[in-house]
Structure formats: C-alpha cells, structure tokens
Amino acid sequence: MADAYIIGVDMIKFGRFPDRTVPQIGSEAALLALDDCGLTIQDMQALYCGNLGQASGMVGQRILQEIGQTGVPVVNVSNACATGATAFREAWTAVKADLYDLVLAVGVEQMGRGLLGGGGGGSGISKEGLLGSGTMPSVFAEAGMEHTRQHGTTFEQFAKVSVKNHHHATMNAKAMYQIETPLEMVMNAEMISYPNTKLMCSVNVDGSAAAVIASEKKARELGLMDRAVKVRASVLTSDPWQERDLVMPDVNTCTRKAAAAAYDMAGLGPEDVNLIELHDCFATAEILHYENLGLCKDGEAGRLIDDGEVQLGGRVPVNVSGGLLSKGHPLGATGIANIYEVSTHLRGEAGKRQVEGARIGLTHVIGLGSACGIHILEKAA
C-alpha cells in the first residue's frame, strides 16, 4: 500500500464558546486545515468526523452545511477520548486503501463545565462515596496510587507533571491556559481525588482540530511534500480479556498493546522518537504512560520527571503543547489536536516551544471502555 501524508493540519484556540454550535466550531478547524494546504472543501473526496457529545447528531454533515455540501461520503465516529484519533485513522485507512487521494478528518467537542464521568447513578449516597470511584478523577487516582504501591512514586513527582505541562503551555497561544503553576501551587490546590489536585486534572474546554490527508501521488502532484508529514504508523486497540480484579479499571494494557504494534508498524523503537503528545487526562496518567510507551522501564517514570528528561530540552519532550492539563481536553478533538502539535514540530514551525531537530513524533490517546489510538509521524522532507 502507498504511504499517506498529512498535508494540511490546524486547530482552533481551545476555550469555551457557549454562543457557538458544534458544527460552527468544527467548521473553523476544517477551514484552517484546508487553508494550510491551499485546498478547498470541493477538493476533498470524503469527510471523517469525530464527536462524542452529539454522536447521533450527524455532526460531519452539519459541518458540510457550514462550509460546502459537496455530496461526498461522511463518516461520523464516536470512540470515547480516542474519538478524534479514530476519525483520523479511518481517514488514513481510506487513503492507504487507495479509495481516495484527498480526505478531511475533523475532531470537535463542546464540553462546557463540570465533572467528566460524574453523571448517572441511583438515588442516595453511593457506597463508593460522594464522589464515587467510577468517576474519572477517582479512576486515575486509584491507578496512580497503585503505581505508588508498586514503585514508590511520590505525590511530588505526580505534581511535577502539572508544573511541566503548564510551563509548556505558556509558549502555546492555542492553549486554554498559559500560566505558570509552581510546584507548591499545584500541591496545595484543591484536592479532587488524591493524589490529583485540581491543577493535576485536565481542563474541560470546547475545541476542534482538523487534518487533510493525501496519497503520496497527490501530495507530490500538488507540490506539497516540503511541509508534508508522513504517517509512519496508525494503530487502534481495545482491552483484551484478562482474568483480573475488575474493581479498578485497567488504564495500561491497551496502551502497551498499541505502542508495541505502532513501533512494529513503523519499524522503530521508543528510542527513535523525538517528542510525544500523550493522554495526560490527569497527572497520574502521564507518569503511567511513560512506562506504557516504553520511554523507561517499569518503576522508572518518577525518575524521568525528576531528571527533566520529558520536558522541553530533555531527552524526549512530552506534551510540549501543554497537554490536556493546560491546553485542554475537548474529547472528540484531542486526538487530532495532538497530531497537529507533533506535525507543527516536525515542520519546524512551533516557535518558542520547538523541539529542535524533531523528525519522529508519537501521539497517544486512550478512552476507557476501552480504546487506544497511537500514531507515529515522520518529517517527510
């Protein structure tokens, strides 16, 4: 199969837009990505749209109502926090299969405020407590505490993830928050679910991101290979059956499976990756994924954050965008926003936060339920 390339990619500044609709937000990113490669919606042969909150709302078709109804096939995707990555992968697959030469992938979400995963449930006080261990803060708090039990990871090490990512976001004009959060501020913030304080939880925001994917033949025909980004690997996994205690969700296995498959598909190893955008829905999650993605051996993740290996200028910078903790986490958009960030570095266009000499980047998202999407991207020229 021929290679597929990202030739246009962009995202809007994440924030809260109560006066706008989901299709309007998604349309903005779509037009930005098309402008990035000098094409129009009339050039696209298919649209793949990821959205979670309006999964039955034909969001892709409604985006076309905003920017041009061309009659192309539209596929709407919903796959928890991996929704955007899944839409991108479906678009990539169609190009790889030689069905189309030019396709558009859009991820969009309007989140509003409030606790993710806090809805539903019966009346009265749950035996799990007022917050409930089924909510996302508690799920990832439990996972972090299990890492502490096994490896001695400290509250301070988890908090340093938030310090790092908030610092990175000060260099990203498209992040929701661009403020420094010193360690003491992070550790003394309102405790949501130990060890995750409020500043160690991802930000519920509205946002969208989009990418134009082309066959190599079309990218060369258009003269766009100088800024093209090759999709070296695209992998989507779910949890395998395991004989295990199901009280605490497994937030690790599908990432480890996806990482192994992605490295194999790309013919690379974690030592070849120059930067990573991973799913830091909570500070504890980022620590776990250092090990899940093979950046270090099990039990060494705390050392990576202590030694600065994962910050800008370190051995393998992680979440230079600010990550979900500071850039924000609009569920359906996150997967493609991560791809935008890595692509920007591979093009050498990331400004103050540029990872120097970046040629290989990895993006990662995980949605419990479960779905994990990993993409390995390579500078084409």
C-alpha positions, 0 to 999 in steps of 0.5 A, spaced: 500 500 500 502 507 498 504 511 504 499 517 506 501 524 508 498 529 512 498 535 508 494 540 511 493 540 519 490 546 524 486 547 530 482 552 533 484 556 540 481 551 545 476 555 550 469 555 551 464 558 546 457 557 549 454 562 543 457 557 538 454 550 535 458 544 534 458 544 527 460 552 527 466 550 531 468 544 527 467 548 521 473 553 523 478 547 524 476 544 517 477 551 514 484 552 517 486 545 515 484 546 508 487 553 508 494 550 510 494 546 504 491 551 499 485 546 498 478 547 498 472 543 501 470 541 493 477 538 493 476 533 498 473 526 496 470 524 503 469 527 510 471 523 517 468 526 523 469 525 530 464 527 536 462 524 542 457 529 545 452 529 539 454 522 536 447 521 533 447 528 531 450 527 524 455 532 526 460 531 519 454 533 515 452 539 519 459 541 518 458 540 510 452 545 511 457 550 514 462 550 509 460 546 502 455 540 501 459 537 496 455 530 496 461 526 498 461 520 503 461 522 511 463 518 516 461 520 523 465 516 529 464 516 536 470 512 540 470 515 547 477 520 548 480 516 542 474 519 538 478 524 534 484 519 533 479 514 530 476 519 525 483 520 523 485 513 522 479 511 518 481 517 514 488 514 513 485 507 512 481 510 506 487 513 503 492 507 504 486 503 501 487 507 495 479 509 495 481 516 495 487 521 494 484 527 498 480 526 505 478 531 511 478 528 518 475 533 523 475 532 531 470 537 535 467 537 542 463 542 546 464 540 553 462 546 557 463 545 565 463 540 570 465 533 572 467 528 566 464 521 568 460 524 574 453 523 571 448 517 572 447 513 578 441 511 583 438 515 588 442 516 595 449 516 597 453 511 593 457 506 597 463 508 593 462 515 596 460 522 594 464 522 589 464 515 587 470 511 584 467 510 577 468 517 576 474 519 572 478 523 577 477 517 582 479 512 576 486 515 575 487 516 582 486 509 584 491 507 578 496 512 580 496 510 587 497 503 585 503 505 581 505 508 588 504 501 591 508 498 586 514 503 585 514 508 590 512 514 586 511 520 590 505 525 590 511 530 588 513 527 582 505 526 580 505 534 581 511 535 577 507 533 571 502 539 572 508 544 573 511 541 566 505 541 562 503 548 564 510 551 563 509 548 556 503 551 555 505 558 556 509 558 549 502 555 546 497 561 544 492 555 542 492 553 549 486 554 554 491 556 559 498 559 559 500 560 566 505 558 570 503 553 576 509 552 581 510 546 584 507 548 591 501 551 587 499 545 584 500 541 591 496 545 595 490 546 590 484 543 591 484 536 592 479 532 587 481 525 588 488 524 591 493 524 589 490 529 583 489 536 585 485 540 581 491 543 577 493 535 576 486 534 572 485 536 565 481 542 563 474 541 560 474 546 554 470 546 547 475 545 541 476 542 534 482 540 530 482 538 523 487 534 518 487 533 510 490 527 508 493 525 501 496 519 497 503 520 496 501 521 488 497 527 490 501 530 495 507 530 490 502 532 484 500 538 488 507 540 490 506 539 497 511 534 500 516 540 503 511 541 509 508 534 508 508 529 514 508 522 513 504 517 517 509 512 519 504 508 523 496 508 525 494 503 530 487 502 534 486 497 540 481 495 545 482 491 552 483 484 551 480 479 556 484 478 562 482 474 568 483 480 573 480 484 579 475 488 575 474 493 581 479 498 578 479 499 571 485 497 567 488 504 564 495 500 561 494 494 557 491 497 551 496 502 551 502 497 551 498 493 546 498 499 541 505 502 542 508 495 541 504 494 534 505 502 532 513 501 533 512 494 529 508 498 524 513 503 523 519 499 524 522 503 530 523 503 537 521 508 543 528 510 542 527 513 535 522 518 537 523 525 538 517 528 542 510 525 544 503 528 545 500 523 550 493 522 554 495 526 560 487 526 562 490 527 569 497 527 572 497 520 574 496 518 567 502 521 564 507 518 569 503 511 567 504 512 560 511 513 560 512 506 562 506 504 557 510 507 551 516 504 553 520 511 554 523 507 561 522 501 564 517 499 569 518 503 576 522 508 572 517 514 570 518 518 577 525 518 575 524 521 568 520 527 571 525 528 576 531 528 571 527 533 566 528 528 561 520 529 558 520 536 558 522 541 553 530 540 552 530 533 555 531 527 552 524 526 549 519 532 550 512 530 552 506 534 551 510 540 549 503 543 547 501 543 554 497 537 554 490 536 556 492 539 563 493 546 560 491 546 553 485 542 554 481 536 553 475 537 548 474 529 547 472 528 540 478 533 538 484 531 542 486 526 538 487 530 532 489 536 536 495 532 538 497 530 531 497 537 529 502 539 535 507 533 533 506 535 525 507 543 527 514 540 530 516 536 525 515 542 520 519 546 524 514 551 525 512 551 533 516 557 535 518 558 542 516 551 544 520 547 538 523 541 539 529 542 535 531 537 530 524 533 531 523 528 525 519 522 529 513 524 533 508 519 537 501 521 539 497 517 544 490 517 546 486 512 550 478 512 552 476 507 557 471 502 555 476 501 552 480 504 546 487 506 544 489 510 538 497 511 537 500 514 531 507 515 529 509 521 524 515 522 520 518 529 517 517 527 510 522 532 507 
